Amino acid sequence: MLRFLTKELVSVCLLSLIIITGYSQQNEKPYIVLLSLDGFRHDFPEKYPTPNLDSIAKDGVRAKALLPCFPTKTFPNHYSIVTGLYPDHHGIVANKFYDPASGKVFALGSKEKFNPVFYGGEPIWNVAEAQGIKTAAYFWPGSDVPVHGKYPSIWKKYDKQTTLAQRLDSVVYWLQLPPENRPHFIALYLEQPDMDEHEFGPWSEEAKQQVLLADSLVGVLRCAINALPIADQVNLIIVSDHGLVETSNTRSISLEEYIPARWLANPETMGSPVVFLKAKPEYYDSIQSVIVTIPHTKGYVSKYMPRRFHFGKNPRCLDFTVVAESGWSIITNPPEKIKKGNHGYDNENKDMWAIFYATGPAFKKGYVQKTFLNISIYPLIAQILGISIPPADGKLKLVRRMLNTHSE
């Protein structure tokens, strides 16, 4: 009996040691707060006073610009940031698209947005959780979907009625949880200034006020983080998904005038300023001939799009991709209301470029990073957290110079 108890005691001690060691490793990991300001153009800080972003640039890192993936839409790019994959590879090819395999339409306002079949790749929260690091997400696109059956430890289903201040409060609260429950990676999404840019235009007074508000919220969040006991362990990364450009009713093309609906096999066309078309077999050649003639657009056979797009091979891109010229709209459902600002255009268009700022112990001070593609944020986060990631399109070598030597 004594021998049995001794072995049992040893086993319990070993188990306790493993638990304590795991807890210690979790607790010693750095923290990352990733904040997205939807639609925040890369040149807003040049046009408007942004003292808090300027302060981060001085104390940490800023990129000349952050290059979004094509198409420059919200869901594809947010999901690219947290998977390190081009939209063509993770499958969220637009904010709204038709999936020929299932016959279903993915749309932000529908139940299909929560269907995990649409989401490929391994989000950073899945990867971190699998390696013992707790994570949280507040409205980050894709975080309220059970990708491969998993969620972050803490997540929220999107509710636009939740104020921006409430979201910041929650993040600060999460960083004050007991160490064993505290997330070391937090992703936070704010839908401004994008919403007002769409309604009033990116250079409107309304959009300007949202830019100023966003900058002030960055300051509030940073101040709150700096007041925490773990402040010297927290890295704050500020990004956006894309920019916006002015649009108007005078710059629009009606798709129906060039490609009749009867030529198309997909149930509806959608997504100005980038439209995917699936041809009925008998009209394939006709559409291929016509798409290169539509004014103020560029039309491509999807699978043969120029390499720089890294786009078009996914079946959800359908047969053809038509992209409007900057500031122009493609009307697919007349009479369609054209708002005063939009995005989704060619990602080489500087009006679509986004922001990247970062500060914290992992980052150099006063460093200016060359423009880089947002998919490289994924390996950057993994490097800071000290976790392994699956193969991705984003490359650490493109961004590691912004890290302190001890983080490389």
LUMROVEX-843616 format. One record per residue (C-alpha): residue in one letter; residue number from 1; x, y, z. Coordinates in steps of 0.25 Angstrom, whole numbers, always signed. Each point is the difference from the previous one (the first is absolute). Last residue first. Layout:
SITE|r|k|xx|yy|zz
SITE|a|NUM|X|Y|Z $
...
END
This chain:
SITE|r|k|xx|yy|zz
SITE|e|408|+56|+151|-137 $
SITE|s|407|-6|+5|+13 $
SITE|h|406|+13|+2|+7 $
SITE|t|405|+4|+9|-11 $
SITE|n|404|-12|+9|+1 $
SITE|l|403|-10|-2|-11 $
SITE|m|402|-2|+9|-12 $
SITE|r|401|+10|-7|-8 $
SITE|r|400|-9|-13|+1 $
SITE|v|399|-9|+6|-11 $
SITE|l|398|+3|-6|-13 $
SITE|k|397|+7|-12|+6 $
SITE|l|396|-12|-4|+7 $
SITE|k|395|-7|-4|-13 $
SITE|g|394|-15|-1|-3 $
SITE|d|393|-5|-10|-9 $
SITE|a|392|-1|-10|+11 $
SITE|p|391|+5|-14|+5 $
SITE|p|390|-5|-4|+13 $
SITE|i|389|+4|+9|+12 $
SITE|s|388|+9|-3|+12 $
SITE|i|387|-1|+9|+12 $
SITE|g|386|+9|+9|+7 $
SITE|l|385|-10|+11|+3 $
SITE|i|384|+8|+11|-7 $
SITE|q|383|+4|-10|-12 $
SITE|a|382|-15|-4|-1 $
SITE|i|381|-4|+15|-1 $
SITE|l|380|+10|+2|-11 $
SITE|p|379|-4|-13|-7 $
SITE|y|378|-14|+6|-2 $
SITE|i|377|+3|+14|-2 $
SITE|s|376|+7|-5|-13 $
SITE|i|375|-14|-1|-7 $
SITE|n|374|-1|+15|+1 $
SITE|l|373|+9|+3|-12 $
SITE|f|372|+12|+9|+3 $
SITE|t|371|+3|+14|-2 $
SITE|k|370|+14|+3|+6 $
SITE|q|369|+1|+1|+15 $
SITE|v|368|+4|+13|+7 $
SITE|y|367|+6|-2|+13 $
SITE|g|366|-1|+10|+11 $
SITE|k|365|+2|-10|+11 $
SITE|k|364|+1|-15|-3 $
SITE|f|363|-11|-10|+4 $
SITE|a|362|-1|-12|+9 $
SITE|p|361|-1|+9|+12 $
SITE|g|360|-12|+8|-4 $
SITE|t|359|-4|+8|-12 $
SITE|a|358|-7|-2|-14 $
SITE|y|357|-6|+8|-11 $
SITE|f|356|-5|-6|-13 $
SITE|i|355|-9|+8|-10 $
SITE|a|354|-8|-3|-12 $
SITE|w|353|+2|+2|-15 $
SITE|m|352|-13|+0|-9 $
SITE|d|351|+2|+14|-5 $
SITE|k|350|+14|-4|-4 $
SITE|n|349|-6|-9|-11 $
SITE|e|348|+9|-12|-1 $
SITE|n|347|-11|-8|+8 $
SITE|d|346|-9|+1|-12 $
SITE|y|345|-14|+5|+4 $
SITE|g|344|-8|-6|+12 $
SITE|h|343|-3|+14|+6 $
SITE|n|342|-11|+10|+0 $
SITE|g|341|-5|+14|+4 $
SITE|k|340|-11|+9|-4 $
SITE|k|339|-11|-11|+0 $
SITE|i|338|-6|-5|-13 $
SITE|k|337|-14|-4|+1 $
SITE|e|336|-4|-12|-10 $
SITE|p|335|-12|+2|-9 $
SITE|p|334|+5|-9|-6 $
SITE|n|333|+6|-13|+6 $
SITE|t|332|+14|-2|-6 $
SITE|i|331|+5|+15|-1 $
SITE|i|330|+15|+0|-1 $
SITE|s|329|+6|+12|+7 $
SITE|w|328|+12|+9|-3 $
SITE|g|327|+9|+7|+9 $
SITE|s|326|+12|-8|-4 $
SITE|e|325|-3|-8|-12 $
SITE|a|324|-9|-11|+1 $
SITE|v|323|+4|-15|+2 $
SITE|v|322|-7|-11|-8 $
SITE|t|321|+4|-14|+4 $
SITE|f|320|-4|-12|-9 $
SITE|d|319|-3|-15|+1 $
SITE|l|318|-3|-1|+15 $
SITE|c|317|+8|+7|+11 $
SITE|r|316|-6|-11|+9 $
SITE|p|315|+7|-10|-8 $
SITE|n|314|+14|+5|+6 $
SITE|k|313|+10|+2|-11 $
SITE|g|312|-3|+15|-1 $
SITE|f|311|+9|+7|+9 $
SITE|h|310|+15|+2|+3 $
SITE|f|309|-3|+14|-6 $
SITE|r|308|+15|+2|-4 $
SITE|r|307|-1|-13|-9 $
SITE|p|306|-9|+7|-10 $
SITE|m|305|-14|-7|-1 $
SITE|y|304|+0|-13|-8 $
SITE|k|303|-9|-8|+9 $
SITE|s|302|-10|+12|+1 $
SITE|v|301|-1|+2|-15 $
SITE|y|300|+2|+15|+2 $
SITE|g|299|-8|+13|-3 $
SITE|k|298|+5|+14|+3 $
SITE|t|297|-10|+11|+2 $
SITE|h|296|-2|+15|-4 $
SITE|p|295|-6|-4|-13 $
SITE|i|294|-5|-15|-2 $
SITE|t|293|+8|-5|-12 $
SITE|v|292|+9|-11|+7 $
SITE|i|291|-13|-6|+6 $
SITE|v|290|-7|-2|-14 $
SITE|s|289|+9|-10|-6 $
SITE|q|288|+1|-10|+12 $
SITE|i|287|-15|+2|+2 $
SITE|s|286|-3|-4|-14 $
SITE|d|285|+9|-12|+1 $
SITE|y|284|-7|-5|+12 $
SITE|y|283|-14|+2|-5 $
SITE|e|282|-3|-14|-4 $
SITE|p|281|+6|-6|+13 $
SITE|k|280|-9|+10|+9 $
SITE|a|279|+11|+9|+6 $
SITE|k|278|+3|+2|+14 $
SITE|l|277|+4|+15|+3 $
SITE|f|276|+7|+6|+12 $
SITE|v|275|-1|+15|+2 $
SITE|v|274|+10|+10|+6 $
SITE|p|273|-5|+14|+2 $
SITE|s|272|-11|-4|+3 $
SITE|g|271|-3|-13|+7 $
SITE|m|270|-11|-8|-6 $
SITE|t|269|-5|-8|-11 $
SITE|e|268|-12|-9|+3 $
SITE|p|267|-4|-14|-2 $
SITE|n|266|+13|-4|-7 $
SITE|a|265|-2|-6|-14 $
SITE|l|264|+1|+13|-8 $
SITE|w|263|-3|+2|-15 $
SITE|r|262|-15|+3|+3 $
SITE|a|261|+4|+11|+9 $
SITE|p|260|+5|+8|-12 $
SITE|i|259|+15|+4|+0 $
SITE|y|258|+3|+14|-6 $
SITE|e|257|-12|+9|+4 $
SITE|e|256|-3|-9|+11 $
SITE|l|255|+13|+4|+7 $
SITE|s|254|-5|+14|+2 $
SITE|i|253|+12|+9|+1 $
SITE|s|252|+2|+11|+10 $
SITE|r|251|+7|+13|+2 $
SITE|t|250|-10|+11|+0 $
SITE|n|249|-7|-7|+12 $
SITE|s|248|+12|+3|+9 $
SITE|t|247|+12|-7|+6 $
SITE|e|246|+11|+6|+9 $
SITE|v|245|+11|-10|+4 $
SITE|l|244|+2|-9|+12 $
SITE|g|243|+12|-6|+7 $
SITE|h|242|+2|-15|+4 $
SITE|d|241|+0|-9|+12 $
SITE|s|240|+6|+9|+11 $
SITE|v|239|+10|-3|+10 $
SITE|i|238|+5|+4|+14 $
SITE|i|237|+9|-10|+8 $
SITE|l|236|+2|+2|+15 $
SITE|n|235|+10|-9|+7 $
SITE|v|234|-2|-2|+15 $
SITE|q|233|+11|-6|+9 $
SITE|d|232|+4|+14|+6 $
SITE|a|231|-14|+3|+3 $
SITE|i|230|-2|-13|+9 $
SITE|p|229|-4|+8|+12 $
SITE|l|228|-10|+8|-8 $
SITE|a|227|+1|+15|-1 $
SITE|n|226|+7|+0|-14 $
SITE|i|225|-12|-8|-5 $
SITE|a|224|-10|+10|+4 $
SITE|c|223|+8|+11|-7 $
SITE|r|222|+2|-8|-12 $
SITE|l|221|-15|-2|-1 $
SITE|v|220|-4|+14|+2 $
SITE|g|219|+11|+5|-10 $
SITE|v|218|-5|-10|-11 $
SITE|l|217|-14|+5|+4 $
SITE|s|216|+4|+14|-3 $
SITE|d|215|+6|-4|-14 $
SITE|a|214|-14|-7|-3 $
SITE|l|213|-7|+13|+4 $
SITE|l|212|+9|+8|-9 $
SITE|v|211|-3|-9|-12 $
SITE|q|210|-14|+0|+3 $
SITE|q|209|-1|+15|+0 $
SITE|k|208|+7|+0|-13 $
SITE|a|207|-10|-10|-6 $
SITE|e|206|-11|+10|+4 $
SITE|e|205|+7|+12|-6 $
SITE|s|204|+1|-8|-13 $
SITE|w|203|+13|-4|-6 $
SITE|p|202|-3|-15|+0 $
SITE|g|201|-14|+2|-6 $
SITE|f|200|-13|+2|+8 $
SITE|e|199|-7|-13|+1 $
SITE|h|198|+11|-9|-3 $
SITE|e|197|+11|+8|+7 $
SITE|d|196|-10|+0|+12 $
SITE|m|195|+0|-15|+1 $
SITE|d|194|+15|-1|-2 $
SITE|p|193|+4|+9|+11 $
SITE|q|192|-4|-8|+8 $
SITE|e|191|-3|-15|+0 $
SITE|l|190|+9|-3|+12 $
SITE|y|189|+6|-14|+2 $
SITE|l|188|+8|-5|+12 $
SITE|a|187|+9|-13|-1 $
SITE|i|186|+6|-4|+14 $
SITE|f|185|+12|-9|+2 $
SITE|h|184|+5|-3|+13 $
SITE|p|183|-14|-3|+6 $
SITE|r|182|-1|+0|+15 $
SITE|n|181|-6|-12|+7 $
SITE|e|180|+12|-6|+7 $
SITE|p|179|+5|+14|+3 $
SITE|p|178|-12|+4|+7 $
SITE|l|177|-8|+10|-9 $
SITE|q|176|+6|+14|-1 $
SITE|l|175|+3|+0|-15 $
SITE|w|174|-14|-5|-3 $
SITE|y|173|-5|+13|+7 $
SITE|v|172|+8|+9|-9 $
SITE|v|171|-6|-7|-12 $
SITE|s|170|-14|+1|+6 $
SITE|d|169|+2|+15|+2 $
SITE|l|168|+5|+2|-14 $
SITE|r|167|-13|-7|-6 $
SITE|q|166|-9|+8|+9 $
SITE|a|165|+7|+13|-5 $
SITE|l|164|-3|-4|-15 $
SITE|t|163|-15|-2|+4 $
SITE|t|162|-7|-13|-2 $
SITE|q|161|-12|+2|-9 $
SITE|k|160|+7|-6|-11 $
SITE|d|159|-1|-13|+6 $
SITE|y|158|+10|-11|-5 $
SITE|k|157|+0|-13|+8 $
SITE|k|156|+11|+2|+10 $
SITE|w|155|+12|-9|+4 $
SITE|i|154|+8|-5|+11 $
SITE|s|153|+8|-13|+0 $
SITE|p|152|+1|+2|-15 $
SITE|y|151|-9|-9|-8 $
SITE|k|150|+2|-14|-5 $
SITE|g|149|-8|-10|-9 $
SITE|h|148|+10|+0|-11 $
SITE|v|147|-4|+15|-1 $
SITE|p|146|-12|+1|+10 $
SITE|v|145|-4|+14|-5 $
SITE|d|144|-1|+12|+9 $
SITE|s|143|+15|+3|-2 $
SITE|g|142|-2|+1|-15 $
SITE|p|141|+0|+15|-1 $
SITE|w|140|+6|+6|+13 $
SITE|f|139|-13|+4|+8 $
SITE|y|138|+8|+0|+14 $
SITE|a|137|+10|-12|+0 $
SITE|a|136|+7|-7|+11 $
SITE|t|135|+12|-10|+1 $
SITE|k|134|+5|-9|+10 $
SITE|i|133|+14|-6|-3 $
SITE|g|132|+2|-15|+2 $
SITE|q|131|+5|-4|-13 $
SITE|a|130|-13|-4|-6 $
SITE|e|129|-5|+13|+5 $
SITE|a|128|+10|+8|-8 $
SITE|v|127|-3|-7|-13 $
SITE|n|126|-15|+1|+1 $
SITE|w|125|+2|+15|+4 $
SITE|i|124|+9|+2|-12 $
SITE|p|123|-10|-4|-10 $
SITE|e|122|+3|-13|-7 $
SITE|g|121|-4|+0|-14 $
SITE|g|120|-13|-2|-7 $
SITE|y|119|-14|+6|+4 $
SITE|f|118|-12|-2|-9 $
SITE|v|117|-3|-14|+6 $
SITE|p|116|-1|+7|+13 $
SITE|n|115|-14|+6|-2 $
SITE|f|114|-1|+12|+8 $
SITE|k|113|-1|+10|-11 $
SITE|e|112|-10|-10|-7 $
SITE|k|111|-10|+5|+10 $
SITE|s|110|-2|+13|-8 $
SITE|g|109|+4|+15|+2 $
SITE|l|108|+15|-2|-4 $
SITE|a|107|-3|-8|-12 $
SITE|f|106|+5|-14|-5 $
SITE|v|105|-10|-5|-11 $
SITE|k|104|-2|-15|-1 $
SITE|g|103|+0|-9|-11 $
SITE|s|102|+9|-9|+8 $
SITE|a|101|+11|-2|-10 $
SITE|p|100|-3|+12|-8 $
SITE|d|99|+2|+9|+11 $
SITE|y|98|-6|+14|-3 $
SITE|f|97|+6|+12|+6 $
SITE|k|96|-2|+12|+10 $
SITE|n|95|+11|+7|+9 $
SITE|a|94|+10|-6|-10 $
SITE|v|93|+9|-12|-2 $
SITE|i|92|-1|-6|+13 $
SITE|g|91|+6|-13|-4 $
SITE|h|90|+13|-1|+8 $
SITE|h|89|+9|-2|-13 $
SITE|d|88|-6|+10|-10 $
SITE|p|87|-2|+10|+12 $
SITE|y|86|+16|+0|+1 $
SITE|l|85|+4|-7|+13 $
SITE|g|84|+7|+4|+13 $
SITE|t|83|-12|-5|+8 $
SITE|v|82|-3|+12|+9 $
SITE|i|81|+4|+11|-10 $
SITE|s|80|-7|-7|-11 $
SITE|y|79|-13|-1|+7 $
SITE|h|78|+0|+15|+2 $
SITE|n|77|+3|+1|-14 $
SITE|p|76|-11|-9|-6 $
SITE|f|75|-10|+6|+9 $
SITE|t|74|+2|+15|-2 $
SITE|k|73|+2|+1|-15 $
SITE|t|72|+12|+4|-8 $
SITE|p|71|-1|-12|-10 $
SITE|f|70|+12|-2|+0 $
SITE|c|69|+9|+0|+12 $
SITE|p|68|+2|+12|+8 $
SITE|l|67|+14|+8|+0 $
SITE|l|66|+3|+6|+13 $
SITE|a|65|+7|+14|-2 $
SITE|k|64|+13|+7|+4 $
SITE|a|63|+0|-10|+11 $
SITE|r|62|+0|+6|+15 $
SITE|v|61|+8|-5|+11 $
SITE|g|60|+2|+3|+15 $
SITE|d|59|+2|+12|+9 $
SITE|k|58|-1|+11|-11 $
SITE|a|57|-10|-8|-9 $
SITE|i|56|-8|-2|+12 $
SITE|s|55|+0|+15|+4 $
SITE|d|54|-4|+3|-15 $
SITE|l|53|-12|-10|+2 $
SITE|n|52|-4|+7|+12 $
SITE|p|51|+2|+14|-6 $
SITE|t|50|-9|-2|-12 $
SITE|p|49|-2|+14|-6 $
SITE|y|48|-6|-2|-14 $
SITE|k|47|+5|+0|-14 $
SITE|e|46|+14|-8|+2 $
SITE|p|45|-6|-9|+11 $
SITE|f|44|-11|-3|-10 $
SITE|d|43|+10|-5|-11 $
SITE|h|42|-1|-15|+3 $
SITE|r|41|-15|+0|-1 $
SITE|f|40|-8|-5|+12 $
SITE|g|39|-11|-8|-6 $
SITE|d|38|-2|-9|+12 $
SITE|l|37|+8|+4|+12 $
SITE|s|36|+6|-14|+5 $
SITE|l|35|+6|-2|+13 $
SITE|l|34|+10|-11|+4 $
SITE|v|33|+3|-1|+14 $
SITE|i|32|+12|-9|+3 $
SITE|y|31|+5|-6|+13 $
SITE|p|30|+14|-6|+3 $
SITE|k|29|+1|-14|+5 $
SITE|e|28|+4|-1|+14 $
SITE|n|27|-13|-4|+6 $
SITE|q|26|-2|-11|-10 $
SITE|q|25|+14|-6|+3 $
SITE|s|24|-3|+1|+15 $
SITE|y|23|-14|-7|-2 $
SITE|g|22|+7|-11|-8 $
SITE|t|21|+10|-2|+11 $
SITE|i|20|-10|+0|+11 $
SITE|i|19|-8|-10|-8 $
SITE|i|18|+12|-9|-2 $
SITE|l|17|+5|+2|+14 $
SITE|s|16|-14|-4|+5 $
SITE|l|15|+0|-12|-8 $
SITE|l|14|+14|-4|+5 $
SITE|c|13|-5|+2|+14 $
SITE|v|12|-12|-8|-2 $
SITE|s|11|+8|-11|-6 $
SITE|v|10|+10|+0|+11 $
SITE|l|9|-12|-1|+10 $
SITE|e|8|-6|-12|-7 $
SITE|k|7|+14|-7|+0 $
SITE|t|6|+1|+3|+15 $
SITE|l|5|-14|-4|+2 $
SITE|f|4|+2|-13|-7 $
SITE|r|3|+13|-3|+7 $
SITE|l|2|-7|+2|+14 $
SITE|m|1|-11|-9|-4 $
END
